[in-house]
Amino acid sequence: MFCNIFNEDSKVTKFMWYLLKLISILLLLELPLNTLVHRVGNAKNISSYNNFFSFSSFEDITNKRIHNINYSFHNSLLLSNENKELSEFKINLLHTNIFNNFTFSKIKHDSVYTLTKTILPKEIIWVPGVIWRQQFITVQNKKGYSIFPVNLLEINNKSLKVILKPITSNFNGQVGTSSLEKIAKEWQVIAAINGGFFNRNNKLPLGAIRQNNNWLSSPILERGAVGWNENGQFFIDNLSLEETLIMSNGKQITIQCLNSGYIQAGISRYTSEWGKDYMSFSNNEIIVSVQNDKVIGKQKSKNIKQSYNIPDNGYLLVIRKKIFKSNLFSIGNKLKIRSDTVPKKFNKLSHILGAGPLLINNGFISLNTQDEKFTKSFQKQKASRSAIGITSKEKIILVTVHNSTNSKGVNLNEMAQIMQKLGSISALNLDGGGSTSLVLGGYLVDRFPPTAAKVHNGIGVFISQ
């Protein structure tokens, strides 16, 4: 039984403690250096939050709305006749009601300025075994060097009270997406990071998700995955699932995917972890119903999105674009499933989450994007990134990065360097871009909520009683 708050004793005292901690994180998110700097000035933007605006007039600048965040400017702008110097004003962040006073000079008429939220290095022990850190990491790239603000959770994987699990947006099946904040609250976790890839259109998973030894979705394309169990064992490597269908006559057929939104020719299998029903993905699919290892039905889909019930104590076999002899699936025929992971070490791990590509292997940067069927452009693309790593100190780190001091986004080479400098001996890239999100105490700590996209799954941090 997991709980993200407190036990029944001394409710008032512990509630106040939790409330104070929540207030402290909100203060820490907004207080550090909210500064107004000239876009082409000497000051450097070390933040992942940039909002550009211009002063067309120095009068009556109030309640300006920028990127869905309200900023209200108070007090008059005090200008000299020649230099238009701004002596001071207040910025009221309406969503937290926190005031910050600043003094500036030489504000130029009709110039573009940047309202920048920066982070300061900090470290907070959120609960025993879970530390939240903000720090800066310098990496080498084609431009020379870049400094990246990094948000991370460091987790003691040997702690018996801290448990990680894959979490999904739908308790009753694999179709659906939601904000990571909402998913974290529904699962009652103290922290969470976004997880693996998914299809935004049909809201279905595209990669490995295994929870409590149950495959919610199988791996695809031998991409990277992280696996772990309650004994604190963690493992990161490329992963594939080999499922074989053994017919009553001894014939063996490879099953391509299990509970997956990844569509290809051959046979896919869908169990109750997928949901109560399967909706056909394409025309002319052959749907074979299996219950208690025996074929109980067979039909052919005529249209896309036809619904088929998944039998209790059984599964559906969906045959796409490949013809098998019909007598292989005659009513009453017995079938068996043989299932194994490659590498076999993943078999012993009750929780698995796949994404990719691998970033670090045995302490060295390892980016084989082509082997994991990622495009070259994906490797070079600048975007927000998230990753999970195993450090040399046997800690687990959950990391998000958005921008650097001189560019928007992070490419995979830079993310690999960041994970290496954070001490990772193994690291896996997770879904990025708008999905990149880190939740602590029920709130996003690495970006503003309106900028975060909905996700299908993530990794949740549970605290046991």
C-alpha positions in Angstrom: 0.0 0.0 0.0 1.5 3.3 -1.1 0.9 6.7 0.3 2.2 10.1 -0.7 1.2 12.0 2.4 1.2 10.8 6.0 -0.2 8.2 8.4 -3.2 8.7 10.6 -1.4 9.9 13.7 -0.8 13.5 14.3 -2.6 14.6 11.2 -2.5 18.3 11.9 1.2 18.5 12.6 2.2 16.5 9.5 -0.3 18.3 7.3 1.3 21.6 8.4 4.8 20.2 7.7 3.7 19.1 4.2 2.0 22.5 3.6 5.2 24.4 4.6 7.3 22.2 2.3 4.9 22.9 -0.6 5.0 26.6 0.0 8.8 26.4 0.1 9.1 24.8 -3.3 6.8 27.5 -4.8 9.0 30.2 -3.3 12.1 28.5 -4.7 10.6 28.2 -8.1 9.9 32.0 -8.4 12.3 33.9 -6.1 15.6 33.2 -7.8 16.6 36.0 -10.1 13.6 36.9 -12.2 15.5 39.5 -14.2 14.9 41.9 -17.0 17.9 41.9 -19.3 18.4 43.5 -22.7 18.3 40.9 -25.5 21.6 42.0 -27.0 23.2 43.1 -23.8 26.1 41.5 -21.9 23.8 39.6 -19.5 23.3 35.9 -20.3 20.1 34.0 -20.2 20.6 30.9 -18.1 17.0 29.9 -18.0 14.5 27.7 -19.8 11.8 30.4 -19.8 12.0 33.2 -22.3 9.3 35.8 -22.9 10.1 38.6 -25.3 8.2 41.9 -25.4 8.9 45.5 -26.4 8.2 48.8 -24.8 6.4 50.9 -27.4 5.5 53.4 -24.7 6.7 54.0 -21.2 3.3 54.7 -19.8 0.6 52.6 -18.6 2.3 49.2 -19.0 0.1 47.0 -16.9 -1.4 43.5 -16.9 0.7 42.4 -19.9 0.0 38.8 -20.7 3.0 36.8 -22.0 2.8 33.2 -23.1 -0.2 32.5 -20.9 1.5 33.8 -17.8 0.2 37.0 -16.3 2.7 39.7 -15.3 1.5 42.9 -13.8 3.8 45.9 -13.8 3.4 48.3 -10.9 4.7 51.8 -10.1 5.7 54.4 -12.6 8.7 54.0 -14.8 11.0 56.8 -13.6 13.0 58.0 -16.7 15.6 60.7 -17.1 15.3 63.0 -20.0 18.3 61.7 -21.9 19.0 58.1 -20.9 15.5 56.9 -20.2 16.8 55.3 -17.0 14.4 53.0 -15.2 15.0 53.3 -11.4 12.8 50.5 -10.2 9.5 48.7 -10.5 7.8 45.6 -9.2 6.8 42.4 -11.1 3.9 40.7 -9.6 3.7 37.1 -10.6 -0.1 36.6 -10.3 0.0 32.9 -10.2 2.0 32.9 -6.9 1.5 36.5 -5.6 5.2 36.9 -5.0 6.7 40.3 -5.4 10.3 41.0 -6.6 11.9 44.4 -6.7 14.6 45.3 -9.3 16.6 48.3 -10.3 17.7 48.9 -13.9 19.2 51.6 -16.0 19.4 52.6 -19.7 16.2 51.1 -20.8 15.9 52.1 -24.5 12.7 53.2 -26.2 11.1 50.6 -28.7 13.7 48.0 -27.8 13.0 44.3 -27.3 13.7 42.9 -23.8 13.6 39.4 -22.3 11.8 38.5 -19.1 13.8 35.7 -17.9 13.2 33.2 -15.1 16.6 31.8 -14.0 17.4 29.0 -11.6 20.0 29.0 -8.8 21.9 25.9 -7.7 20.0 24.3 -4.9 19.6 21.0 -3.2 16.6 19.9 -1.1 16.1 16.6 0.6 12.4 16.2 -0.2 12.0 13.0 1.8 14.7 10.5 3.0 16.1 8.9 -0.2 14.8 11.6 -2.6 16.8 14.7 -3.3 15.8 17.5 -5.7 18.7 19.4 -7.2 19.0 22.3 -9.6 22.5 22.9 -11.0 24.4 24.0 -14.1 26.4 21.6 -16.4 28.9 22.8 -18.9 29.3 20.7 -22.1 31.3 20.9 -25.3 29.7 21.4 -28.7 30.4 22.9 -32.1 30.0 26.4 -30.7 32.6 25.7 -28.1 30.9 25.3 -24.7 27.3 25.7 -23.5 26.0 25.9 -19.9 22.7 24.0 -19.3 20.4 24.5 -16.3 19.5 21.1 -15.1 16.6 19.9 -12.9 17.0 16.4 -11.4 15.8 14.0 -8.7 18.4 11.8 -7.1 16.9 8.6 -5.7 18.5 6.1 -3.4 17.5 2.9 -5.0 18.5 0.9 -2.0 15.9 2.6 0.2 13.1 0.2 1.2 10.7 3.1 1.4 11.3 4.6 -2.0 9.8 2.6 -4.9 9.7 3.4 -8.6 7.0 2.2 -10.9 5.8 2.9 -14.5 2.6 5.0 -14.3 0.1 5.5 -17.1 -2.7 7.9 -17.9 -5.4 5.2 -17.9 -6.0 2.7 -15.1 -8.3 0.5 -17.3 -6.3 0.2 -20.5 -3.6 1.6 -22.7 -5.6 4.3 -24.6 -5.2 7.8 -23.3 -3.0 10.8 -22.4 -3.0 13.3 -19.7 -0.8 15.9 -18.0 2.0 14.5 -15.9 0.7 16.5 -13.0 -2.7 14.8 -13.2 -1.2 11.4 -13.7 1.1 11.9 -10.6 -1.9 12.9 -8.5 -4.0 10.0 -9.6 -1.2 7.5 -8.8 -0.5 9.3 -5.5 3.2 9.6 -6.1 5.5 12.2 -4.6 7.4 12.7 -7.9 7.3 11.7 -11.5 9.1 12.1 -14.8 7.6 11.6 -18.3 8.4 8.2 -19.8 8.4 6.5 -23.2 7.1 7.3 -26.7 3.5 7.2 -27.8 1.3 8.1 -30.7 -0.4 11.5 -30.0 -3.2 10.9 -32.5 -4.5 7.5 -31.2 -3.0 8.0 -27.7 -1.4 4.5 -27.7 2.1 3.4 -26.4 5.0 2.9 -28.8 7.5 1.0 -26.6 8.1 -1.1 -23.6 6.0 -0.7 -20.4 6.1 -3.6 -17.9 4.5 -3.1 -14.5 4.5 -5.7 -11.7 5.7 -8.4 -14.2 2.7 -7.6 -16.6 3.5 -6.3 -20.1 1.3 -3.3 -20.7 3.1 -2.7 -24.0 6.0 -4.6 -25.6 9.3 -3.2 -26.8 9.7 -2.2 -30.4 12.7 -1.9 -32.8 15.2 -3.2 -30.1 15.3 0.3 -28.6 16.8 1.2 -25.2 14.9 0.4 -22.0 15.4 0.6 -18.3 14.3 -2.2 -16.0 14.3 -2.6 -12.2 12.8 -4.5 -9.3 11.9 -3.8 -5.6 15.4 -5.1 -4.5 17.1 -2.0 -6.0 18.4 -3.8 -9.1 18.5 -1.5 -12.1 19.6 -2.3 -15.7 19.7 -0.2 -18.9 20.3 -1.8 -22.3 18.7 -2.4 -25.7 15.6 -4.6 -25.3 13.5 -6.9 -27.4 10.7 -9.4 -26.5 10.6 -12.7 -28.3 7.2 -14.3 -28.2 6.5 -17.5 -30.1 3.1 -19.0 -30.8 3.3 -22.8 -30.7 0.5 -24.5 -32.7 -1.0 -27.9 -31.9 0.9 -29.5 -34.8 4.2 -28.2 -33.5 4.4 -25.3 -36.0 6.0 -22.1 -34.4 5.1 -18.6 -35.5 6.8 -15.4 -34.2 4.5 -12.8 -32.6 5.6 -9.3 -33.7 4.2 -7.2 -30.8 2.3 -7.5 -27.6 -0.2 -4.8 -26.5 1.3 -2.2 -28.8 0.2 0.7 -31.0 3.1 -0.1 -33.3 1.6 -1.7 -36.4 3.4 -4.1 -38.8 2.7 -7.2 -40.9 2.4 -10.4 -39.0 0.7 -11.4 -35.7 0.2 -9.1 -32.7 -1.2 -10.2 -29.4 -3.6 -8.2 -27.1 -4.3 -9.2 -23.5 -6.5 -7.7 -20.7 -3.7 -5.2 -19.9 -4.7 -3.5 -23.2 -8.2 -3.1 -21.9 -11.6 -4.8 -22.2 -11.7 -4.4 -26.0 -9.4 -4.2 -29.0 -10.3 -1.7 -31.8 -9.0 -2.8 -35.2 -6.2 -0.6 -36.7 -6.7 -1.6 -40.4 -9.1 -3.3 -42.8 -9.1 -7.0 -43.3 -7.5 -8.0 -40.0 -8.1 -11.6 -38.9 -9.1 -11.6 -35.3 -8.5 -14.9 -33.4 -10.0 -15.3 -29.9 -8.1 -17.5 -27.5 -9.3 -18.5 -24.0 -7.5 -21.0 -21.7 -5.0 -21.8 -24.5 -7.7 -22.8 -26.9 -9.1 -21.1 -30.0 -12.7 -20.1 -29.4 -13.5 -17.8 -32.3 -12.2 -16.3 -35.6 -13.5 -13.4 -37.6 -12.4 -10.8 -40.2 -12.6 -7.1 -39.7 -14.3 -5.1 -42.4 -13.6 -1.6 -41.2 -11.1 0.3 -39.0 -12.0 0.8 -35.4 -14.3 -2.3 -35.1 -14.4 -3.4 -31.5 -13.6 -6.9 -30.3 -13.8 -8.3 -26.8 -10.6 -9.6 -25.2 -11.6 -12.9 -23.5 -11.0 -13.4 -19.8 -8.1 -15.8 -19.1 -7.1 -15.3 -22.7 -6.1 -12.9 -25.5 -6.7 -11.9 -29.1 -4.4 -12.7 -32.0 -4.5 -10.1 -34.7 -3.2 -11.1 -38.1 -2.3 -8.2 -40.4 -1.2 -8.4 -44.1 0.0 -12.0 -43.8 -1.9 -15.1 -44.8 -1.7 -18.3 -42.7 -3.4 -21.6 -43.4 -6.9 -21.3 -41.9 -6.7 -24.7 -40.2 -3.9 -23.4 -37.9 -6.6 -21.4 -36.1 -9.6 -23.7 -36.2 -12.0 -23.6 -33.3 -10.8 -25.9 -30.6 -7.1 -25.9 -31.6 -4.7 -25.6 -28.7 -2.0 -22.9 -28.6 0.9 -22.1 -26.4 2.9 -19.0 -25.9 6.7 -18.9 -25.2 8.0 -15.6 -24.1 11.5 -14.4 -23.4 13.4 -11.1 -23.2 16.7 -10.3 -24.9 18.9 -9.8 -23.0 17.6 -12.4 -20.5 18.5 -10.1 -17.5 15.3 -8.2 -18.2 13.3 -11.3 -17.4 14.1 -10.9 -13.7 13.0 -7.2 -13.6 9.4 -6.6 -12.6 9.3 -3.1 -14.0 10.5 -2.0 -17.5 10.1 1.2 -19.4 11.4 1.7 -22.9 12.3 4.9 -24.9 15.7 5.5 -26.5 18.3 5.9 -27.6 20.9 4.7 -25.0 23.0 7.7 -23.9 25.6 6.1 -21.6 26.8 2.5 -21.5 29.5 1.4 -19.1 30.4 5.0 -18.3 31.0 5.9 -22.0 28.7 7.9 -24.4 26.9 5.4 -26.6 24.6 6.9 -29.3 23.6 4.3 -31.8 20.6 6.1 -33.2 20.6 4.2 -36.5 20.6 0.8 -34.7 17.6 1.9 -32.7 15.9 3.1 -35.9 16.0 6.8 -35.1 16.7 9.3 -37.9 19.9 11.4 -38.1 17.8 14.5 -37.8 16.5 13.2 -34.5 20.0 12.9 -33.1 20.9 16.5 -34.1 17.5 18.1 -33.2 17.5 20.7 -30.5 14.6 20.1 -28.0 13.8 19.7 -24.4 15.1 16.4 -23.1 14.5 14.0 -20.2 16.5 11.0 -19.2 17.1 8.4 -16.5 20.5 7.4 -15.3 22.2 5.0 -13.0 25.2 6.7 -11.3 28.5 5.2 -10.1 27.2 5.8 -6.5 24.3 3.4 -7.2 21.8 6.3 -7.3 19.0 6.8 -9.8 18.7 10.2 -11.4 15.7 11.6 -13.2 16.8 14.5 -15.3 15.2 17.2 -17.4 16.9 19.9 -19.5 15.3 22.6 -21.7 17.7 25.3 -22.9 21.4 26.4 -22.6 22.8 29.9 -22.1 23.2 30.4 -25.8 20.6 28.2 -27.5 17.1 26.8 -27.3 17.0 23.0 -26.7 19.4 20.2 -26.2 20.6 17.7 -28.8 21.3 14.0 -27.9 25.1 14.4 -27.8 24.8 17.3 -25.3 22.3 15.3 -23.3 24.7 12.4 -23.2 27.5 14.6 -21.9 25.2 16.1 -19.3 24.2 12.6 -18.0 27.9 11.6 -18.0 28.9 14.6 -16.0 26.2 13.9 -13.5 27.9 10.6 -12.8 25.9 8.2 -14.9 27.5 4.9 -15.8 24.3 4.0 -17.8 21.6 6.4 -19.1 18.6 6.3 -21.3 16.9 9.1 -23.2 13.2 9.4 -22.5 10.5 11.1 -24.6 11.4 14.8 -25.1 10.1 18.0 -26.5 6.7 19.1 -25.1 6.5 15.8 -23.1 9.6 16.7 -21.0 8.2 17.2 -17.5 9.4 16.7 -13.9 6.8 16.7 -11.1 7.6 17.1 -7.4 5.0 17.4 -4.7 2.2 17.6 -7.3 3.7 20.5 -9.2 5.9 20.9 -12.3 9.3 22.1 -11.2 11.0 22.4 -14.6 8.5 24.4 -16.7 5.3 26.3 -16.6 2.2 24.0 -16.9 0.7 25.7 -20.0 3.9 24.7 -21.9 3.8 21.0 -21.0 2.1 18.5 -23.4 0.0 15.6 -22.3 1.8 12.3 -22.0 0.8 8.6 -22.0 3.2 7.3 -19.3 5.9 8.1 -16.9 8.0 6.9 -14.0 6.4 7.5 -10.6 8.3 7.7 -7.2 6.2 6.1 -4.5 6.8 6.3 -0.7 5.7 3.3 1.3 4.4 3.5 4.9 
